[in-house]
Amino acid sequence: MSRAEQEELYNLLVEKERRVKTRKLYDMYPETGPLRRELYVPHMEFFAAGATCTERSLMAAHRIGKTWGSGGYELVLHATGRYPDWWVGKRFKKPIKAWACGDTNQTTKDILQAKLLGPLDDPGTGLIPFDCLSRKGSHKDGFKRKSSNVPDVVETIFVDHISGGISEIGMRSYEQGIKAFYGTEQDVILLDEEPDLDIYTQCLIRTMTVNGHILFTFTPLKGMSEVVRAYMDGGENKKLVTATWDDAPHLSREQKDRLWGSVPVRLRDAMTKGIPSLGEGAIYPIAEESLLVDDFKIPDYWPRVYALDMGWNNTAALWAAIDRDNDIVYLTSEYKQGQSEPPVHAHAIKSRGDWIPGVSDPSKGTSQRDGEKLLEEYQALLGNLHPADNAVEAGIHKVWMRMSTGRLKVFRSLVQWLGEFRVYQRGKDGKPVKENDHLMDCMKYIMSSGLDAARVMPVKLFGQRNNMPNNTYNPLTFGLTQNNYNPLSHGLGR
């Protein structure tokens, strides 16, 4: 090979390397190979939903390609207009105005800016192809730097759109505060990781009048926050997609094993499965008004149960009635009293109906009076009292599922329950704070064990609770008779 041929080959190899570095967008999601697009099912679902939904979220594990392969990728397609042939999601036919938003100035620079643009001394090596960076006018580099305490932060990226105009991608961070999110309309807003609700709301306002799109990609490390709940509750123009490590074919078994060992136990579900974590914050982040109902007379045929949480400083009990037909549990009465002997508490509990079965925390120690196991003492005093399943997280999950689906309601008169509900939260270790939580524990016992233990009022007592004589009660209303009443045959009982 002659010297001239060697130089030509060298130049071709350099050009090939340059094109690979500066045209990464076009190599994403190939039709064949080990990283072919058919293997990235959640990512394809996220993209396709753009055809009908203006709010989309990919709630996913770490390292599955949330920024590079989902939100960032789609944002660059919109900014350039260079959609692949297989694209079935939203398409813009003109240049767009967009924001790319991260948590802090530093993370926005290190993650979002780097993935979109590449290093500032080598721009065009990120997702935005080098030849798509607009160098028209005064922006000879294709971007505008920002005055910041963090060096090399970009304020705006300018992108040539295939139609001939210029798209603008403004960089934002939640650290800047809500005022940074006031202002102009935006066609697309990429939220990389979770913002507070007020910032998310501002982003909705920015996209509302132009029918813009929000691309929300995050790992739910803040737990079941208001923003997460808004997506999980669904909506006409809203789509939630979830993804785990198993949905990322680029992660090897060895990589998963190594990452697993470095993830804190309480964050493993969030970081590997995209399941909201058990971090700090409210355990039941739901508006109390969605739970509260005005007190009403409980139908005699509804099964009932109570839960008991015992202790010297506070003993608490919580009563529930179950509307089996609609699968709704109503918390109807409460009791909370400190520094009294078990017979005092037992008398108060039995006065609400000594036929009502109860479930109780089985893990309590001894009484202050005579050293007997508290549960055994209360069983002797109350009779129909059974140990409850006191698995903490399982109980919290059952309560949350009922709350979030509208199948748990609370009488407004339960003011002590409401006081505990408002402060019931997790500490920094992810565990529930064990202060002022007795009625919250009772609620968990009801959901874990009480629904199975619940029983219908004995027939002989029907009507008495409302001071009605038995002969005025007409069981034929429910297709029953006093002689043949069988709650199990009517779908009641357990």
Summary of the structure (lengths in Angstrom):
residues: 494
radius of gyration: 30.3
end to end distance: 88.6
largest distance: 114.4
contacts: 1547
relative contact order: 0.10
helix: 39%
strand: 19%
